[in-house]
Amino acid sequence: MTPLKKLALYCDFVVLKHTVFAIPFAYLGVVLASILLLGELPGLRVLFLVTTAFFGARSGAMSLNNLVDADIDKKNKRTTMRPLPAGLISKGEVYSIIAISYLVFFLSAYMLNGLCLLLSPIILITSFVYPYVKRFSSTAHLVLGLNLGYAPLGGWLAVTGVLHFPPTNFDIGMFVLVIAVIFWVAGFDVIYSLSDVEFDRKFALHSIPACFGTDAALKLSGLFHVLMYLCLVLFYRLLELGIVFFVGLLAIGALIIYEHHIVKSDNPDKMRVAFLNVNAAVSISLLLFAVIDVLGSHIILLVKLAAALFHV
């Protein structure tokens, strides 16, 4: 196998395309902290280190999860052709990926600031816990949400390196955003689990659909997304964001409603659309609307400057 094909295989192993769910939230934390707290645009160094920390933590967590689930994935028709159960990569390679990924993560945290390094083991611990929670508790969906919820927190602390006591409105708002991400991820992970209900029951995996049935699972997923949306509204108020972000909230609400509309069918293709496309649109939209909102005054100034130069 050529090096490029091997690299593509590794990217498939860690499901690189699903990065789109959480990395916008990491960048959102960076942008908001830089502009609203420091009054400046994010530096390239911080953006680079946040990116490497994110990919390191996520690749390590995905690899660990796939390693723990390898025997189960071999028995599931949906996952049997994944790189590890299909024998396309070895367990030795997976251990190497885990070690390198977490080395990159800790090194990036060290280069950011002391607080990021101090808190980084928490991410490691919850990443190690997640693959086992699903074997005895249906709260695994929320634990997965927590693992992705670290993204905006990490982006924010990468810029400031400070936690305030008592917390400011900005601090509270960012923790509310973390909670929003937890509920958002839990909601769409429940939807994703609908395709494995019978398998999960057979092998005693405690997904919400397997434990409570499809109808109850869809209701719980809807509840999680309502809570997510309420958190986003509170986040909007705490940070005193503007009309652009408010429009973004309306768009995100429409996307969530659309997601729950299309999963009511038994069509697996539509469920995949709901899982990947719609939720990717949610995270990217939130980032774009927030960036445009907080950069609004800067954009207007640049437009006026350009108009003045053109007039001259």
N, C-alpha and C positions, 0 to 999 in steps of 0.2 A: 504494500500500500504506500502511495506517495505521501510525502509530508503534508501536502495540502489536503488530501483526502482524509488523512489521520486527524488533522486540525478540524475539518468539517465534522468528522465523527465525534470528536470531543465536544464541539459546539452543540451538536444534536443531543449528546449525552446529558449536558447541563441545561438543555432546552433554552438556548440562548434567546430565542424569539420571545419568551415570556418575560424577559428583562423589561420590556416596555410597560409592564404593570407597575413596577415600583420605582424605577430610576427617575421618572419625572418628579416623584415626590422628594427624592434626595436633592435634585436640582432646585425644586421649589423652596426647600428649606434654606439652601445656599442663597438664592436670589432674594428672598424676603429678609433674611438676616442682614445681608450686605446692604440692601437699599434702605430698608426701613430703620435699621439700627445704626448702621455705619454711614449711611448717606453716600454710598459709592457702589459702583458696579462690581460684581464678583471678580476676583483675581483668577487668572488662568491656573496658577499653582493650586489653589484651593479646589477649583473645578476638576483638575486632573486627579488630585489625590482622593477626592470624594468618589470619582469614577472608579479608580483602582480599588479603593476600599469596598465599594459596593459590589463590583464584579468578583473580588476575592471572597467576600462573605457569602454572596449568593452562590457562586460556583462550588464553594466548600460545602454549603448546606445542601444543595441539590445533589452533589456527589454522595454525600453521606446518606441522604434519604434513599437514593437509588441503590446504594450498597446494602443498606438494612432491608430494603424491600425486594432484593434480587430474587429470592426464592419464591416470593408471592407473585412477582411480575411474570415469572416463568409460567405460572398456572392461569394467568389472565389473558384471554385472547386479545384484548385491547393493548396490552403492554408487552406481550411475549416477544415482539420484534424490536424492542428497545435495545440499544447497543450492548448493555451488560447481560441481560438474560439471553440475548441472541448469540452471545459469545464473540461479539465483534471487538470488545475490549476486555482485558483481564482485570481481576480484582487488584492485582498489583498495580496496574495503571491507575485504577480508581484511588487507591491509597496515595499514590503520588500526586494525583490531582488535588485531593483533599489537603495534603501537606503544603503543596505550593500555593493553593488558593488562600489558606489561612495565614501563611507566611506573608503573602502580599497584603492581606487585610490588616494584620497587626503592624506591619511596617508602615503602611499608609496611615493608620491611626497614630502611630508614633510621630510621623512627620507632620501631622496636622497640629496636634497640641496635646498637652498632658491629660486633659479631661477626656478626650476621645480615646486615648490609650487606656485610661483608668476604667472606662465603661465598656470597652470592647469585649472583655470576657463574658459579659452578660449575653451578648449576641451569640457567642460561641455556645454557651450553655443551652439557650433555648433552641438553637439549631440542632443540637445533639438530642434534646428531649423530644422534639416534634415527631420523628419517625416512630417512636414507641407509644406516644399518647393515643394514636388511632387504634392501638391494640386493646385498650381498656376504657376509653372515654370518647364520647362524641364531641368533646370540647376541642378536638384536634383542629377543627376549622378555625377556631379563635386563636389557637396557638400559631397556626400558619399566618393568620392575620397579624399577630404580634411581630412575627419575624419580618414581615414586609413593612409593618408600621414603624420600625426603627429608621426607615429611610428619611422621612422629613426631620426627625429628631437628629439624626447624624449629620444631615446637611446644615442644619441650624448651628449645632455645636461645633462643627468644623470651622465655621466662620468666627464665632464668638469665644468658644472655649470657656464659657461661664454659665453657671446656673445661679439665678438670683433667689435669695431668701429674704423677705417674702417674694414670691414670683410676680413679675410684671404682667400686664395684660397680654403682651406679646408671648411671654413664656407660657401662660395658661392657654393662649390660642394655639400654640404649637403642640402642646400636649393633647388638646382637643382634636387637632388634625391627626395625631397618632391614633386616637380612638376611632376617628372616622375611617381611617385606613383599615384598622382591625375589623370593623363591622363590614366594610365594603368587601374585603378579601374573603371573610367568612361567608358572606352572602353568595358570592359567585363560586366559591369552592363547594358550597352545598349543591349548587346547580351542576357543577362539574361532576359531582359524586353520583348524580342520578343515573349515569351510564353504567355504574358498577353495583347497583343495589343488590342484585342476586348474588354476585360474586362476594361482596362484602359480608353478606349474611352467611354464606356457606363457610367462609374462612374466619368468621368472628372478628371482622373489622368494624369498628364502631362509628361509621359515618352516620350523620343525621338521617339521610334517607333510609339507610339500612335499619336503623333503630326505631324510627318513628313513621316510616312510610313516605311515599312520594308527596301526597297532598300536604301533610304536616311539614315536610321538608321545604316545600315551596312557600308555605306561609311563614316559616321561620326565616327563610332567605329574604322574603319580602320585609319582615320585621327588621332584620339586620340592616337592610338597605334604607329603611325609613330612619333608623337610628343614625346611620352614616350621614344621611342628608341633613338631619337636625344638627349633627355635630358640625357639618360644613357651614350651616347658617350661623351657628354660634361662633365658629372660627371667623367668619366674615365680619361679624359684629365686633368681636374682641380686637381684631386688627384694624378695624375702621377702614376696610377696603371700599373701593368705589363702585360706580355703576357698571363698569366693564366686568368686574368679577361677579356682580349680581346677575348680569346677563349670562355669564358662564354657569352660574348655579342653576339657572333655568334650563340651560342646554343639558347640563348633567342630569337634572331631574327627568328630562325627556328621554335621555338615553337609558336611564335605569328603568323607567316605565316600559320602554320598548323592549328591553332585555327580558323583563318578566312576561311581556306579551308573547314573545316568540318561543319561550321555553314551555309554554302551556301545551304545545304540541308534543307528539312522541317522536318527532323527527330528529335523529341524532345530529344531522348536519346543521340544523337550526340551533341546537344546543352548543355546538362548537362555535358557531357564529356569535352566540350570546357570550360564550366564555372568553374568546380571544378578541374578536373585532370590537365588540361593544365596550368591553372593559379597557381595552387599549385606548379607545376613543375617550373614555372617562378620564383616565390619568393624564393623557396628553392635553386634553381640553382644559383641565384644571390648571396645569402648568402654564399654558399659553395665555389663558384669560388673566391669570394672576400676574404674569410678567407684563402683559400689556397694561394692566391696571396700575401697577406700581411704577411703571416706566412712563405713564401717561404724560406727566409734566415734562419729562426729558424729551419725549417724542415731539410734543408740541413745540418745544424750544428749538429742536433741530429743524422742524418744518419751517418755523418762522425765520430761522437763520438762513436756510436754503432759499426761501422766498426772497429774503432781503438781498442775498448775493446774486440771485437771478435777476432781480430788479435793477441792481447796480450794473 
